């Protein structure tokens, strides 16, 4: 699971575990 901060929102696969900036 991962998340990418984009345009002030977090997008990723379902549950956010790590924020990659």
Z-matrix of the N, CA and C atoms (Angstrom, degrees):
N
C 1 1.469
C 2 1.516 1 109.80
N 3 1.323 2 115.23 1 140.75
C 4 1.456 3 118.87 2 -179.07
C 5 1.513 4 109.59 3 -151.54
N 6 1.292 5 116.18 4 165.12
C 7 1.460 6 120.67 5 176.70
C 8 1.514 7 110.16 6 -144.71
N 9 1.320 8 116.00 7 145.69
C 10 1.459 9 120.56 8 178.89
C 11 1.534 10 108.19 9 -122.63
N 12 1.314 11 114.88 10 125.83
C 13 1.458 12 118.36 11 178.73
C 14 1.525 13 109.24 12 -77.15
N 15 1.317 14 115.88 13 120.54
C 16 1.463 15 119.47 14 -173.77
C 17 1.524 16 109.61 15 -140.50
N 18 1.310 17 115.81 16 115.65
C 19 1.465 18 120.12 17 177.59
C 20 1.527 19 112.97 18 65.09
N 21 1.330 20 116.35 19 28.93
C 22 1.455 21 120.02 20 177.87
C 23 1.521 22 113.20 21 85.98
N 24 1.331 23 116.53 22 6.14
C 25 1.461 24 119.57 23 178.50
C 26 1.520 25 109.02 24 -128.59
N 27 1.314 26 115.56 25 157.38
C 28 1.452 27 118.95 26 179.70
C 29 1.524 28 109.83 27 -102.31
N 30 1.326 29 115.10 28 123.50
C 31 1.452 30 119.86 29 177.68
C 32 1.519 31 108.58 30 -120.31
N 33 1.304 32 115.96 31 140.48
C 34 1.461 33 118.21 32 -178.81
C 35 1.523 34 109.85 33 -177.35
N 36 1.305 35 115.20 34 -161.94
C 37 1.462 36 119.14 35 -178.07
C 38 1.522 37 109.71 36 -95.64
N 39 1.308 38 115.88 37 95.87
C 40 1.458 39 120.78 38 174.91
C 41 1.516 40 113.20 39 62.96
N 42 1.320 41 115.52 40 -107.29
C 43 1.461 42 120.92 41 -175.96
C 44 1.519 43 110.41 42 -80.71
N 45 1.329 44 115.28 43 131.58
C 46 1.459 45 120.86 44 179.83
C 47 1.524 46 110.13 45 -84.51
N 48 1.313 47 116.73 46 124.59
C 49 1.460 48 120.88 47 178.60
C 50 1.522 49 110.59 48 -113.76
N 51 1.325 50 117.18 49 -39.80
C 52 1.462 51 120.87 50 -179.91
C 53 1.522 52 109.70 51 -135.84
N 54 1.315 53 115.27 52 141.20
C 55 1.463 54 120.11 53 177.64
C 56 1.525 55 109.10 54 -101.87
N 57 1.329 56 115.10 55 121.81
C 58 1.461 57 119.97 56 179.06
C 59 1.524 58 108.46 57 -107.27
N 60 1.325 59 115.69 58 121.18
C 61 1.464 60 118.42 59 179.37
C 62 1.521 61 109.70 60 -116.20
